[in-house]
Amino acid sequence: MSEDDLLVQLNAVDGVTARADEPMHRHTPLRIGGPADIYAEMRDVQAIKQGLALVRAAGIRKWTVHWPEQATLIRDTGMTGLVVRPGAGFHGLDIDDDGLVKLGAATPFSALAGLGPQWAGIASWPGCAGGLFAIEQQEWLAGAITGLAFARGRGAKTVAIEPGAAPENLGPSDVLMWVRLRPSPVSPHGTTRVRPPRAGEIFAEPGVQECPGGLAAELVKLDLPGTRLRAWRLNSHRVGEVEQLGGGTHTDLMHLVKAVEDRLLRGRGLELNLGLPSAGRSASAASKRAARRRS
């Protein structure tokens, strides 16, 4: 089956809107990322099941679920295969009689803000639960999560989480549906951070032992806030974040990251690591794809 035929079939499914060569920079918080082979907005679990059945029948075995405001750095070369964006069916907020909250996987944590001060900590988090699982940072939910549900193949599975435990990674084909939460501010051991990183916070926060004052303080000591490389700049007000000035690329962002890492290593003896994952096809895969398009 050709890609054009698959697009026709996907768009015939109720609740699915699919496009070829969709620029990922339109859907990422930092506005970077090349084209996805196929980008499909799928309204609910039923749409995802029907859509992925067609994708499997077409011989495509690789797909990626990308959530609203997900903190993943997409390469300029784009995404291979299918990118699924869960839609309105993954939004929702329900309160149980015991005060627990069932939060749709695509619902922003900020939706919890109106439930009272006991939710203020989690409500300040960026993104949504689906995005945390996608970048394997669901450990932040330890202490707050009591259960979750995810779609797998043609069925769905509900899992209870032991008190204080972090949920395990989902499988590559699993799609988170919802999480059940109780109010519980969480701060993983060895970090000064009190919330998951925002998309602009691309460096992992160093441990307290190696960096007692936190990363922001070290950046200030070296007068790095405001440093610019082409369309990227280290934010002068939200120290530790980068900001895009327009037309920024993943490649240029990585050059800025490397420059900051080198400066901190030489000036403060501090080794940094990326705190957010990069995703996308390799340069060689992009070249092969371009060659196929020309032939």
N, C-alpha and C positions, 0 to 999 in steps of 0.2 A: 504494500500500500504506500502510495506517495504521501509526502507531507501535506500537499494540497488536499488530497482525499481525506486524510485524517482530520484536517481543520474543518472540512465540510461536515464530517460526522460528529465531531466534538460540538460544533455550533448548533447541531440539530438536537442535542441533549438539553432538556429543560434545566435551566439554571447554570448553563455553561456558556461562557464567552471566551473564545480562543483567538489568538492572533499570532502570526509568525513574525520573527525578527523584532520582537518588542524590546525597545531600549529599557534596561533595568534601572537606569538613572531616574526614570519617571516614578519609580516605586520604592526607592531607598532613601532613608533619612538624610544621608550625606550627598545625595544626588550624583552618585557615580555608578558605573556599571554598563557594560556593553550589552548587545542584544541576546535575548534568550531565543533558542531555536523555536520553541512554542511557549507562549505565556497564556495560561488559562485561568480565568476567574471562575471559581466553582462555588455556587451559592451555599450548598449544604452537604451533609454526608451522603445523601442519595445521589446528588450530582457528581460528587467525587467518585463514588463507587462505579457509576455508569461511565464516567469519563475515563477513569483509569482502566476499566475493562477494555475500552476501545484502544487505549494506548498499548496495553499488553498484547492485544490481538494484532496490532501493527508492528509488533516486534521490538518496541521501545521498552527497555528495562531500566532506564534511568530517569527518575524524576525527583524534583526537589520541591518541598513545601516552603514557601516564603511568606512570612506573616507581616501584617502592618507594623511599620516602625521597627522591624527586626534589625538588630545591630550587627549586620554582616557586611563586610567590605567586598563588593562585587568588582571583579577585575574588568579592565577595559575590553578584554577579549570576549566577555559575555558568558552565557551559561549554556551548557550542552543539554540536549534533551528537552524535557518538559519542566516548566516552573508552574506550580499550582499556587494560586492565591485564594485561601479560604474566604468565603463571603459572609453574608448576613446571617446565615444559619449557625455560624460559630460565635455570634454575639449574644449576650444575654447575661442577666444578673438576677438570681433568685435567692431569697433569704429563707432558711429553714426555721422551724419553730425553736430550735435550740441555738439560734444565732449564727449558725454556719452559713457561708455564702457559696453558692454554686455559680462560678464565673465562667462564661464562655471563653474558649481558648483564644479568640481574636478580640475580646473585649479589653480595652486598656485598663491597667490597674488603677488609673485615675478615676474610674467610675466608682471606686469604693469610697471616694472622699466624702460623699454625702451621707455615709452610714454612721458617722460619729467619730470622735477623736481617737477611739481605740483602733481605727483603721488608718490613721494618718500615715504611719510608717510605710505600709505597703502601698497606699494610695499615691505616695510620692515616687514610686518606682516608674521608670520609663517602659514603654512598650506593653506587651501582653504576655500571658503565660505561654502561648504557643511559641513566641519568639525566644523565650528563655530556654525551652526544651530544644528548639532548633539549633541553638549555639551551645547546647550542653552546659547551661548554667542554672539548671533547675535546682541545684543545691541551695540556692537562695530561698527556696520555698520550704526548706527543712524547718520544722517547728510551726509552720503555718498550714501546710497542706495535710488534709486528712483522706483525700481520695481523688481519683481522676478517672476519666474515660477516654478511650481512643478507638478510632476505626481501624480495623485490620482486615484486609481482603474484603470479603463480602459480609463480615460481621463486625461486632463491636465488643469491647472488653472493658469492664469496670474493675478498678484496683483500689483496695484500701491501703492507706499508708500508715505505718506505725507512728505513734507520737514521737516527734523529734527527728524522724528519719527523712532523708532526702530521697525523692523518687528516682528510680533507675532511668537510664536512657531508653527512649523508644526505639523501635526498629526503623530501618530506613524507609519502609513503606507504611509505617503507622502514621496516623493523623490524629493529633490531640483534639478532643471534642470539648472537654470542660475540666476544671479543677474545682475541688471543694476546699474552702479555706476557713480558718479561724484567725482572728486578729492576733498577730504575733510578730513584733519587730524582730528581724533576723540580721545578725552580723557575723559572717563566717570568721573563724579564728584566724589570727595572723594578718588581718587587714584593717585599715582604718576606715574603709568604706562602709556606709550604712545602707546602701542600695545597690542594685545591679548597675553596671555601667551604661551610660547613654551612648548613642551612636558616635558622638564626637570624642568620647573618652577611649581612645584606641590603645593606650598603654595599660598593661596590667598594673594595678596598684602594688608597689613593693610591700613586702612584709614589714611589720612594725620593728622587728629586730634590726633589719638592715637599713630601714629608713624611718626612724621614729617620728619625724615630723610630717611624713607623707610626701607623695610625689609633687604636689603643688608647691610646697615649701622649697623643694630642691630646684624646681624650675625657676622660681623667683630668685633664688640665690645666684643663679647663673644669668639672670636677666633675659630669660628665654621667652616669656610671654610677649606676644606681638611679632615674633619671628615669622617671616613670610618666605614662601617658596612658590613662585608663580601664583596660582589661584588658591593656595592654601595658607592659612595663618594660625598660629597658636593664639587662642583667645586671651585677650588681656584681662577680661573680667571674670570669666569662668575658667580659671587657670587649670590646665590639664586637658582642656578640650581643644579640638581643632575646628576651624570654621572654613566653609567654602565661600569664595568670593565670586564664583561664577566661572564655569567652564573647567573646573578642576577634574583631574583624572586620577585613577587609582595609582598609576605609575608615579605621578608627581607626589602624591600623598606618601607613597612608600619611600621616596627620596627624602622627604621632610622627616619622616619617622627615623630613617637611618641617621640623618644629620643630628637629630636630637639625642638619639641613643649614643652616638659617638661623643657628643659634647658632655653628656652626663657621665659617661665612663671615664673620660679624660679629666673632667673637672671635679667630679665628686666620687669617682670609683664605684658608681652605681650601675649595675647591669639591668636593663629594662627588657621586657618582653611584650609582644603584642597582646593586648587583652581581648581583642575581637578577632574572629576568624575571617580570613579572606576566602572567597569562593569564586569559581568560574573556571573556564577551560584554560588549558595551558597554551603557550604561544604556538607550540607545534600543532596542537589540535586546531587552533584558530587558522593556521596556514593551510592545513589540509581542507578545512571547511571552505575557505576562500577559493581554493583550487577547484573544489567540487562545484562551487557556484559558477565559476568561470567556464567550466567544461560543458 
